[in-house]
Amino acid sequence: MNKKLAALTIFITHLMMATPTFAAISNSIMVTGTKKLLSDGLTAVLILVPIAASLAIAWANYQKKGMDEPAEIAAKDKHIKKIMIAAVSAFCASAIVKVVLGYYGVSGTV
């Protein structure tokens, strides 16, 4: 019983001593800079992905206009679907980053 009480006391003491260390780390330049970098990267992704996807789809549709073979048209349609899936995946990835940043206290402004 005394061993368990001693272990519990050491554990609680360790937790109380770890909190100031975490506070010092969370306010360091490296951590705050990383938070800012991820937030800015998220903003860039949310701006650039729809622009790039719409331009790629427009270009594929423009190329599809001049094709006569049904197989080539079907291949372009598959390419357009892949572009759409990639754009949706990028938005999902940015949502995951936004959730992680929200956990660390960084609010997404986008």
C-alpha positions, 0 to 999 in steps of 0.5 A, a space after each residue: 500500500 505504501 508503494 502505491 501511495 509513493 508512486 501516486 505521489 511521485 506521479 502527481 508531483 511529476 505532473 505538477 512540475 511538467 505543466 510549466 515546462 509545457 507552457 514554456 515550450 508552447 510559447 517558444 519561437 519555434 512552436 509559434 512559428 510552426 503554428 503560423 506557418 501551418 495557418 498560412 499554408 492552409 490559407 494558401 491551399 484553400 485559395 490555390 486549389 480551386 483556382 488550379 483545379 478549375 484551370 485544369 478542368 477547363 484545359 481538359 475540356 478545351 482539349 476534349 472539344 477537338 477529339 473525335 475518338 470516343 476512347 480519347 474523350 473517355 480518357 479525358 473524362 477520367 482525367 477530369 474526374 481525377 482532378 475533381 477527386 484531387 481537389 476534394 482530397 486537398 480540401 479534406 486535408 486542409 480541414 484536417 489541418 484546421 482541426 489540428 490547428 484548432 486543437 493547438 489554439 490557432 483559429 483559422 481565419 479562412 
